Amino acid sequence: MSTGVFPAPDLAEVLRGWDDAALAALLRRRPDLATPPPTSITALASRAGARGSMQRALTTLDSPTATVAEALVLLPGGADAQTLAAAVGGSRADLARPLAALSGLALLSTDGDRLHPVPGLAEAVGSHPLGLGPPLVELGARPDAGWPTTTHALAEVMVAAPDGARRMLEALTWGPPVGTVAHDIPASARWLLDHHVLVRRSGTELVLPREVGIAARGGRLVRSLPSTAALDPAPTRDEATVAAESVRATEELLGQIEKTLGHWGNRPPRVLRAGGVGVREIRQLAVAVDADPTRTTLAVELAAMLGLVGRLHDDDGSAWAPTPATEEWAEGDLPSRWAELVLGWVRWRRTPWLAGTRDDRGTLRSALGPSLERHWAPVLRRRVLATLAAWPAGGAPGAEAVRERLGWFSARSVPPQAAVEAVLAEVAALGLTGAGALTGAGRVLVDALGGPEAERADAEETEPDASVRTAMAEAFRAQLPPAVEDLILQGDLTGVVPGRPGPALAALLAQAAEVESQGAAVTVRFTAASVRRALEQGSSAGDLLERLRAASRHVPQPLEYLIHDTARTHGQVRVGTARSFVRVDESTAARLLGEPALGGLGLRAIAPTVLIARAEPAELVAALRDAGANPVLEGPDGATIAIPRTRARAPHPAMAEESPETPSAAEVVRHMRAGEERARHLLADRARAVDDTDASHTLEALRMAARSGTSVELEVAGGRGGTQTRVVLPLAVDGGWVRVRDVRREADITVAPHRIVAVRPVG
């Protein structure tokens, strides 16, 4: 293994050698680099070398690529591919894809056959790369003081080791390399300390040094290079079961959304001061929609996502209520509504499963509240769907198997088990899976999102077009069992639909019956309340019986009695709707009723001197004034009052507002190229200022370099009369000081202007 250390090429120079397509691909794979757009390639290199940005890039690496990245920071600078392959137990061919991925992410540069991790990558990787401990130097030990840093030397030391010491070394070898003991150190640990195998870092903490750990691993850094993602065996479901369960779940969820809209249309819950809806209101709604609070929260959040629920403002505050969009939504057929729902969900940034939990400050997260937004939610949903598609048709993997496979594609950022389970629950509720297996319609969606590549954490987001919605609707339609319009009525006031109700029968049952169970057959029950609901929606007893006879061969006598008895008492007390009233004399009442301009207000006389209207009081007052009357507004006690504000709707606060259009990766690259060109010309013009002692010229040159993000050579006078020349990136220039970043040393320094001798362009 070569021990030579070779300097890494400057990252800015490396990136300047890339073509536009490679730079655009980098910006897509590491989107944080493009926001805001860098002013130049030098600025891009500085941003790409920042610790936080590199850590974000590392979270997108799959298992073999992450292993190679961590191995690179452990090897001497400038190691070749053969040395790397031997260290990770793979071949050079095995390294081709991981090295290409790291290079494309600007985490690795090459110089001939030498591989150089970018400066700062070791810090971004962390203190225990590949589960190895700190080097001996960091632990305050001298490597030449008899430490067994080769496999042969360690084997010789361990020949005489007691069994306890051998077991302790085996446990620490593959990580974690830190062990904790009591203040009274065990004999086995004492033996390892005495023979320079472990280092005591504190009173209770023992560490296996990196060099000794590599020796214990036989000179390798890992047992082997991970090759393929796990695909654990999973139960297999037949196609009919998958389709039936998918349709059942979809109908159930859409029914819960419709019940939510109906319930909140009658009793809108108040908006919490911090936004969202209260836990008590969610529990009340759960009873009304016949679901648990978790599923109810999902239905509420999905309704808001579709724009079916919004804020209704009035003088008393705000409430959650259905929006006018519910009418158009109700007119769509089942497959179209399902496709719209799923395509919205897959891009959704909300995490409904966190409702009811508390944040770091102890504040309770509420449904529809702003605290449920998570930028990673759409990424996790796409990846879970793509992972499910990795199993053959009918395969129904569990959450642990899905998470294990996800972990292979993002080794340093494995999603929590609870989040994977929550997304799988959403997938099942939406009917994308049936009995745990991905449906045919679900696979259409996965293909639209990028196919198997969507499993990867760094997969570029694909936006499904309008044709995908049509294809998904058709795929879902193919899963639907044939619709039936037959209803088998029984003497106990129940009915059975032997299949999926057709449109006419579904409308009848929704209006006049309560659903008791769903599945291959639908069981319903007729009650006085359900019949009353049909009568309140405009049906008469005769109409209702006629529709029942059309659907069923026989209407049992108990059901006929129930309908007639309910209709007999229905409407004895009549309640009308009026938003405002007008008190006038009889002649004025007649004139107002005959006024064409007031025809749209719904004026109607309920007494010779009292009219009622459908319009709000303020609207009615304005219309009467336009008609030549001189109305005033009166309160419940007859006293004149001021006109109240009209009710208005506001958008849902938790919905992401449309962000301004961001430039494409290609546009950002053009912007950087132009910035480089401007900086080159500006600095060329300033090259004459090398020996210029005018401070204003010097500071102006630095300001221009700071604006363009361009590195310059800075000649600075030292305290003893000499000068130093550094390559720096100007960060901020003020009249009394200049702050720059030393590009080679990666350190920020502040320089007094009077010490600056000259500013030169790099190269």
SVG drawing of the C-alpha trace seen along z (x, -y; Angstrom):
<svg xmlns="http://www.w3.org/2000/svg" viewBox="-100 -57 111 74">
<polyline fill="none" stroke="black" stroke-width="0.4" points="0.0,0.0 1.5,-3.3 2.1,-5.8 2.8,-8.8 0.7,-11.9 -0.1,-14.0 -1.8,-17.4 -5.4,-17.6 -6.2,-19.7 -8.0,-23.0 -11.8,-22.3 -12.5,-25.6 -10.0,-24.6 -11.5,-21.2 -15.0,-22.6 -13.8,-25.1 -12.8,-22.1 -16.3,-20.7 -18.6,-21.2 -22.0,-22.9 -23.9,-19.5 -21.8,-18.2 -22.2,-21.5 -26.0,-21.4 -26.1,-17.7 -24.2,-18.7 -26.7,-21.5 -29.6,-19.0 -27.9,-16.4 -27.0,-19.0 -29.8,-21.5 -28.6,-23.5 -25.7,-24.7 -28.0,-26.5 -29.9,-28.5 -29.3,-31.3 -27.5,-31.0 -23.7,-31.3 -22.2,-34.3 -19.3,-32.3 -17.7,-28.8 -15.3,-29.9 -18.3,-30.8 -19.8,-27.4 -16.6,-25.6 -16.6,-27.5 -20.2,-26.5 -19.6,-22.9 -16.7,-22.7 -18.7,-23.9 -19.2,-21.2 -23.0,-21.5 -23.4,-21.1 -21.1,-18.1 -23.0,-16.5 -26.2,-16.9 -24.6,-15.3 -23.4,-12.4 -26.9,-11.6 -27.8,-10.8 -25.1,-8.2 -26.0,-4.5 -24.2,-1.9 -21.2,-1.1 -20.7,-4.8 -20.8,-5.9 -18.3,-3.1 -15.9,-4.3 -16.3,-7.9 -15.4,-7.0 -12.5,-4.8 -11.0,-7.7 -10.7,-9.9 -8.9,-7.1 -6.3,-6.5 -3.3,-8.7 -4.1,-11.6 -3.7,-10.7 -4.3,-6.9 -4.9,-5.1 -7.8,-2.9 -5.9,0.3 -5.0,-0.6 -8.6,-1.6 -10.0,1.6 -7.7,3.7 -8.8,1.6 -12.5,2.2 -12.3,5.8 -13.6,5.1 -12.3,4.9 -11.6,1.8 -14.7,2.6 -16.7,2.6 -15.4,-0.9 -16.3,-2.4 -19.9,-3.5 -19.2,-4.7 -16.2,-6.8 -18.2,-8.3 -21.0,-9.2 -18.6,-10.9 -16.9,-12.7 -20.2,-13.9 -21.1,-15.2 -17.9,-17.2 -16.8,-15.1 -13.8,-13.6 -11.3,-14.9 -8.8,-13.0 -5.2,-13.7 -4.2,-11.1 -4.7,-7.8 -4.7,-9.5 -8.0,-9.9 -8.4,-13.0 -11.3,-13.5 -12.2,-17.2 -10.8,-19.2 -13.1,-19.1 -14.7,-15.7 -13.1,-14.0 -14.7,-16.5 -18.1,-16.1 -17.8,-12.3 -17.4,-12.5 -15.1,-11.2 -15.6,-7.4 -15.4,-6.7 -16.3,-3.0 -16.6,-2.5 -12.9,-3.1 -11.6,-5.2 -9.4,-8.3 -5.7,-8.0 -3.1,-7.6 -1.9,-11.1 -5.4,-12.5 -5.4,-10.3 -2.1,-11.7 -0.1,-8.6 3.1,-8.2 2.7,-5.8 6.3,-4.7 5.9,-3.7 5.4,0.0 1.8,-0.1 0.8,3.0 -0.2,1.2 0.2,4.1 -1.7,7.4 1.4,9.4 2.4,7.3 -1.1,7.4 -1.3,11.2 2.0,11.6 0.6,9.4 -2.7,11.3 -1.1,14.7 -0.8,14.4 -4.0,12.5 -6.7,13.9 -10.0,14.9 -11.8,11.9 -9.3,9.6 -9.8,11.4 -13.6,11.0 -13.3,7.3 -11.1,6.6 -13.4,8.5 -16.4,6.4 -14.5,3.1 -12.9,4.1 -15.9,3.5 -17.3,0.7 -18.2,-1.2 -14.6,-1.6 -15.4,-3.1 -16.2,-1.0 -17.3,-2.1 -16.2,-0.5 -16.6,-1.1 -14.0,-3.0 -12.6,0.4 -11.3,1.5 -11.8,5.3 -8.7,7.4 -9.2,8.0 -9.4,4.3 -6.4,3.7 -4.4,6.3 -5.3,4.5 -4.3,1.2 -1.0,2.5 -0.1,4.1 -0.8,0.9 -4.0,2.2 -6.5,-0.3 -6.2,-3.9 -7.9,-5.2 -9.5,-8.5 -11.3,-9.1 -11.9,-7.5 -14.6,-5.2 -13.9,-5.3 -11.6,-3.0 -10.8,-3.6 -9.4,-1.3 -7.0,-3.5 -7.6,-3.7 -4.3,-2.1 -4.8,0.8 -8.4,1.3 -7.2,1.6 -4.6,4.1 -7.4,6.1 -9.4,6.1 -6.5,7.7 -5.5,4.5 -8.9,4.0 -11.2,1.1 -14.5,3.2 -15.3,6.8 -16.5,6.4 -18.0,3.8 -21.8,3.9 -23.0,5.0 -26.8,5.2 -29.8,4.0 -31.6,6.5 -34.8,8.0 -36.2,10.1 -38.8,12.8 -42.3,11.4 -45.8,13.0 -47.5,13.1 -51.1,11.9 -53.2,12.9 -54.2,10.2 -57.9,10.4 -57.3,9.9 -54.9,6.9 -57.5,5.2 -60.4,5.8 -58.6,4.5 -57.3,1.5 -60.8,0.5 -62.2,1.0 -59.6,-1.2 -60.1,-3.9 -63.9,-4.0 -63.5,-4.1 -61.1,-7.0 -63.1,-9.0 -66.2,-8.3 -64.4,-9.7 -63.4,-12.8 -67.0,-13.3 -68.3,-12.8 -65.8,-15.3 -67.0,-17.9 -70.6,-17.2 -69.9,-17.3 -67.9,-20.5 -70.4,-22.1 -72.9,-21.9 -70.6,-22.5 -67.4,-24.3 -64.7,-23.9 -62.8,-27.0 -59.2,-27.6 -56.7,-27.4 -54.8,-30.5 -51.6,-28.9 -53.4,-27.5 -54.9,-24.0 -57.8,-22.3 -58.1,-21.1 -57.7,-17.5 -61.3,-17.5 -62.7,-18.5 -60.8,-15.8 -62.1,-13.2 -65.7,-14.4 -65.2,-14.2 -63.7,-10.7 -67.0,-9.6 -69.0,-11.2 -66.9,-9.6 -66.6,-6.2 -62.8,-6.2 -59.9,-6.4 -58.3,-9.8 -55.2,-9.0 -57.3,-8.1 -59.6,-11.1 -56.5,-13.4 -55.4,-11.9 -58.8,-12.5 -58.9,-16.1 -55.4,-16.9 -56.1,-15.4 -59.3,-17.4 -57.2,-20.5 -54.6,-19.4 -57.2,-19.2 -58.5,-22.6 -61.8,-21.2 -61.3,-22.7 -60.4,-26.3 -60.7,-29.1 -64.0,-30.9 -63.5,-34.4 -66.1,-36.3 -66.4,-38.7 -66.0,-35.9 -62.7,-34.7 -62.0,-31.9 -63.4,-28.4 -62.7,-25.4 -65.3,-24.9 -65.8,-23.3 -64.9,-25.4 -66.8,-25.9 -64.4,-23.4 -66.3,-20.5 -69.1,-20.8 -66.8,-20.2 -65.0,-17.4 -68.3,-15.6 -69.1,-15.5 -66.0,-13.5 -66.1,-9.7 -64.2,-7.4 -61.1,-6.7 -60.6,-10.4 -60.9,-11.6 -58.5,-8.8 -55.9,-9.8 -56.1,-13.5 -55.8,-12.6 -52.8,-10.3 -50.9,-12.8 -51.4,-15.5 -50.3,-13.2 -47.0,-12.1 -45.9,-15.8 -47.3,-16.6 -45.0,-18.2 -47.3,-17.4 -46.8,-14.7 -50.3,-14.0 -48.9,-11.2 -47.1,-13.8 -50.4,-15.4 -50.9,-14.9 -47.2,-14.6 -45.1,-17.4 -42.2,-19.3 -38.9,-20.0 -40.5,-22.9 -43.3,-20.7 -45.9,-22.3 -48.6,-20.0 -48.7,-19.6 -52.2,-19.9 -54.0,-18.7 -54.0,-21.5 -51.4,-23.3 -48.2,-24.8 -45.9,-22.5 -46.6,-19.4 -44.6,-20.7 -41.5,-18.7 -39.5,-19.2 -38.4,-15.5 -41.9,-14.1 -42.3,-14.0 -38.9,-12.4 -39.7,-9.6 -43.1,-8.9 -41.5,-8.5 -38.8,-6.3 -41.2,-4.0 -43.3,-3.6 -40.3,-2.7 -39.0,-0.3 -42.4,1.5 -42.1,1.9 -38.8,3.7 -40.7,6.8 -42.4,8.9 -46.1,8.4 -48.1,9.5 -45.2,9.2 -46.3,7.7 -43.1,6.7 -43.4,5.5 -42.1,2.1 -38.8,3.6 -38.0,5.1 -38.9,1.8 -36.7,-0.2 -33.8,2.2 -33.8,1.8 -34.2,-2.0 -31.2,-2.0 -29.0,-0.5 -29.9,-3.5 -29.2,-6.1 -26.7,-4.5 -26.0,-7.6 -29.7,-8.8 -31.9,-5.8 -35.5,-7.0 -36.9,-6.2 -39.1,-3.1 -42.0,-5.1 -41.9,-7.3 -41.7,-4.3 -44.7,-2.7 -46.7,-6.0 -46.0,-6.3 -47.0,-2.6 -50.2,-3.3 -50.9,-6.2 -50.1,-4.1 -52.6,-1.5 -55.3,-4.0 -55.0,-5.6 -55.4,-2.2 -52.0,-2.2 -51.5,1.2 -54.0,3.9 -53.3,6.4 -49.8,4.9 -48.9,5.5 -48.4,2.6 -51.3,2.4 -51.0,2.1 -52.1,-1.5 -49.4,-2.0 -46.8,-0.7 -48.0,-3.1 -47.3,-5.9 -43.8,-4.5 -42.9,-4.5 -44.0,-8.1 -41.8,-9.1 -38.7,-7.7 -39.1,-3.9 -36.5,-2.0 -34.2,-5.0 -36.7,-6.7 -35.4,-4.4 -32.2,-6.4 -32.0,-9.3 -30.3,-11.4 -32.9,-10.7 -34.0,-13.7 -37.6,-14.6 -39.8,-13.8 -43.1,-15.7 -45.9,-13.5 -47.7,-15.2 -51.4,-15.2 -51.2,-11.9 -50.1,-10.1 -53.3,-11.1 -55.3,-9.6 -53.2,-6.4 -53.6,-6.0 -57.4,-6.6 -57.6,-3.9 -55.4,-1.5 -57.6,-2.0 -60.8,-1.6 -59.5,1.8 -59.3,2.9 -62.9,2.0 -65.3,5.0 -68.4,4.7 -71.0,2.3 -74.4,3.7 -77.7,1.9 -79.3,4.8 -80.2,4.5 -81.4,7.4 -83.8,6.0 -84.5,8.0 -87.2,7.8 -84.9,6.5 -84.5,3.2 -81.1,4.2 -80.0,4.6 -77.2,6.3 -75.5,5.2 -73.8,8.2 -70.9,6.3 -69.9,2.7 -72.9,0.4 -73.5,-1.4 -74.0,-5.2 -77.8,-5.3 -77.8,-2.7 -74.8,-4.4 -76.7,-7.7 -79.8,-6.1 -77.9,-4.4 -75.8,-7.5 -79.1,-9.4 -81.4,-6.9 -79.3,-4.3 -76.4,-3.8 -73.5,-1.6 -72.7,1.2 -69.9,3.0 -68.0,3.0 -66.1,5.5 -67.1,8.0 -70.6,7.1 -72.0,3.9 -74.4,4.2 -76.7,1.2 -79.4,0.5 -82.4,-1.8 -83.3,-3.8 -85.7,-6.6 -82.7,-9.0 -81.5,-7.8 -85.0,-8.0 -85.5,-11.5 -82.2,-12.5 -83.6,-11.5 -86.8,-13.4 -84.9,-16.5 -83.0,-16.3 -86.2,-16.6 -87.5,-13.0 -91.0,-12.1 -92.1,-8.8 -93.5,-7.8 -90.3,-8.7 -88.2,-6.8 -90.3,-3.7 -90.3,-3.8 -86.4,-4.0 -86.2,-1.1 -88.6,1.1 -86.4,0.3 -83.4,1.6 -84.9,4.5 -87.4,7.2 -89.3,6.9 -89.6,4.1 -90.4,5.7 -93.4,4.3 -91.4,3.1 -89.4,0.8 -92.6,-0.5 -94.0,-1.2 -90.8,-3.0 -90.8,-5.2 -94.5,-6.2 -94.3,-6.7 -91.3,-9.0 -92.9,-10.9 -96.1,-11.4 -94.3,-13.5 -91.8,-15.0 -92.3,-18.7 -94.9,-19.4 -92.5,-22.1 -91.1,-24.1 -87.9,-26.0 -86.8,-28.3 -83.6,-30.0 -83.3,-33.8 -80.1,-35.8 -81.8,-39.1 -85.2,-40.7 -86.9,-44.0 -89.5,-45.8 -91.6,-48.2 -95.1,-49.5 -97.4,-47.5 -97.0,-49.9 -93.3,-49.9 -93.2,-46.1 -95.2,-45.8 -92.9,-48.2 -89.8,-46.4 -91.2,-43.0 -91.9,-44.3 -88.5,-46.0 -86.5,-44.1 -83.1,-45.2 -83.8,-43.3 -84.8,-40.1 -81.6,-38.3 -81.8,-38.9 -84.6,-36.3 -87.0,-38.7 -90.2,-37.1 -93.1,-38.3 -93.9,-36.4 -96.2,-39.1 -97.7,-42.3 -94.9,-44.4 -92.1,-41.9 -89.9,-40.6 -87.0,-38.1 -84.1,-37.7 -81.3,-35.2 -78.7,-38.0 -76.5,-39.0 -77.7,-42.2 -74.9,-44.4 -75.5,-43.2 -79.2,-43.8 -78.7,-47.3 -76.4,-48.2 -78.9,-46.9 -81.8,-48.8 -79.9,-52.0 -79.1,-51.5 -82.9,-51.0 -83.7,-54.4 -84.6,-53.3 -82.9,-54.7 -82.5,-51.6 -80.7,-51.3 -79.5,-48.1 -81.1,-47.2 -80.0,-44.7 -82.0,-42.1 -83.4,-44.8 -84.5,-47.1 -81.8,-49.6 -79.8,-50.9 -76.3,-49.3 -73.3,-49.7 -73.0,-47.4 -70.8,-44.4 -68.0,-43.1 -69.0,-40.4 -67.7,-36.9 -64.8,-36.0 -62.6,-32.9 -58.9,-32.7 -56.5,-30.1 -55.5,-27.2 -52.4,-28.3 -50.7,-25.0 -50.8,-24.7 -47.5,-25.7 -48.0,-28.9 -46.7,-28.9 -43.0,-29.9 -41.5,-32.2 -40.2,-30.3 -36.6,-29.2 -34.1,-29.2 -33.2,-25.9 -29.8,-24.3 -28.8,-25.3 -29.7,-29.0 -27.6,-28.9 -24.7,-27.5 -25.0,-30.3 -25.2,-32.8 -21.9,-31.4 -20.1,-31.4 -21.1,-35.1 -19.9,-35.9 -16.5,-34.3 -16.1,-36.3 -17.0,-39.5 -14.6,-38.8 -11.8,-38.0 -12.2,-41.3 -12.6,-43.3 -9.5,-41.8 -7.5,-42.1 -8.4,-45.8 -7.2,-46.0 -4.0,-44.1 -2.1,-47.4 -2.9,-48.0 -0.3,-45.4 2.0,-48.2 -0.7,-50.8 -0.6,-52.2 -3.9,-54.0 -6.1,-52.2 -9.3,-53.1 -8.2,-51.2 -7.2,-48.2 -10.5,-48.1 -12.5,-48.5 -10.7,-45.6 -11.6,-43.5 -15.2,-44.6 -15.5,-43.6 -14.0,-40.2 -16.4,-39.7 -19.4,-40.5 -18.3,-38.1 -17.2,-35.4 -13.7,-35.3 -10.5,-34.4 -7.5,-36.8 -3.9,-36.9 -3.6,-39.2 -0.1,-40.5 -0.1,-41.5 2.6,-43.3 3.8,-41.4 4.7,-42.8 8.4,-42.6 8.6,-44.3 8.2,-41.3 5.2,-40.4 3.0,-37.3 1.0,-36.3 -2.2,-34.3 -4.9,-33.1 -8.1,-34.4 -11.8,-34.7 -13.0,-38.1 -16.1,-37.8 -16.8,-41.4 -15.1,-44.7 -15.7,-47.7 -13.8,-50.9 -12.0,-49.7 -11.4,-46.0 -11.4,-43.3 -12.6,-39.7 -11.4,-37.0 -11.2,-33.2 -7.8,-31.7 -8.7,-29.2 -5.8,-26.8 -5.9,-26.8 -9.7,-27.0 -9.6,-29.7 -11.4,-33.0 -9.1,-35.9 -9.5,-39.7 -7.0,-42.1 -6.6,-45.8 -6.6,-47.8 -3.3,-49.6 -1.5,-46.2 -2.7,-45.3 0.2,-45.9 -1.5,-44.7 -4.3,-42.7 -3.6,-40.5 -5.8,-38.2 -5.1,-34.5 -2.7,-33.0"/>
</svg>
